Amino acid sequence: METSATKTGTGIPDQKPRWKKYMLWALGIFSVIWLIYYFICGLTYSEGKRSGVLIKVSRKGYIFKTYEGELNSGGISQGDGTIMPNAMFKFSVSEESVFKKLEDLQGKKVVVDYKQVMKNFFWQGETDYFIQEVKEVK
């Protein structure tokens, strides 16, 4: 009976290409890691409302343009007449329609509904806070 080593005449057994097997394993591991990261990025950590004066809305980025903004929550009175420094709330906006509302309300007192995610993708925005809705306070 002839073996593969005797077929080639070298006396050395033929090696089957193992790189295909390693590439499939690497692709599988990469896919699992990507799915876990994608799942984590979609998890909502908290939801809530914040109020303050809308002081900045902008569209930023070199390649991936994102909608960003800042809300000034104002200083907090200590009770003895002193006021703590302003608290700035930085946020991102994923929907263009919400961004348009924010542009119209810039400089006014607003209440925003937000969702905080565990981690965001770099093309979604600079912060982990995403504004869902905005309402003007009268």
Secondary structure as UniProt FT lines:
FT   HELIX           4..8
FT   HELIX           19..42
FT   STRAND          44..60
FT   STRAND          66..72
FT   STRAND          88..93
FT   HELIX           96..104
FT   TURN            105..107
FT   STRAND          109..117
FT   TURN            122..124
FT   STRAND          129..136
//
